[in-house]
């Protein structure tokens, strides 16, 4: 992921494919988990111990920090934040990775048109 976020012009392949591919795999796994254990199947695991609650808050803080850091890059390429805020709130990492893929793709497109 560091490669994707730090290399806007140094790679010859479309770097947005890395987060996009990760989203596809993670979304399939999430769908499987929802199908087999229900939409709130995570709740007993998260709330079952102090470690579960700590990990839950750690994930919330991490996603919030990542969104905050990505926001300026996304705005710089013309992305509107309202829809992405909702996507990240309701899907967590899936929305964040889609936002990253879109941001990197638009940055690449902008750098190609500037040449």
Steps between C-alpha positions, in 0.01 A plus 500: 500500500792734559600444138157612384484812716855618428537433128276717287724511193772242563303190403398412148204284603175639642574515874133535592459130420668398828241652734220411256605134496521500879147640518365226274650223714398663829147571374454137398619387843272754671204379295577142598520598869170688483333209318619236748489694829261791440557871472577537871704181533806704594337649808546206743864469393570870547310538827605164646811629675695813581739414217209486256387848603858629480543360148163650397606848615845454345338427164269801533792729580712356218230541237427853620868596483543344156191679369622829644841459333353392165242779494735775379633286214144410399385861503804605297386279212139619521332228704201602711531391861134460596442170320837363612434586864180294484674216319773483763258530792278217375762268348821585686809370325310414182394862445842629601680272254259595221568865580875433485466320166294786354741763632806325359326446166401868473850614604650280230257631241583859598874436480463345153300795367759749637777347293 
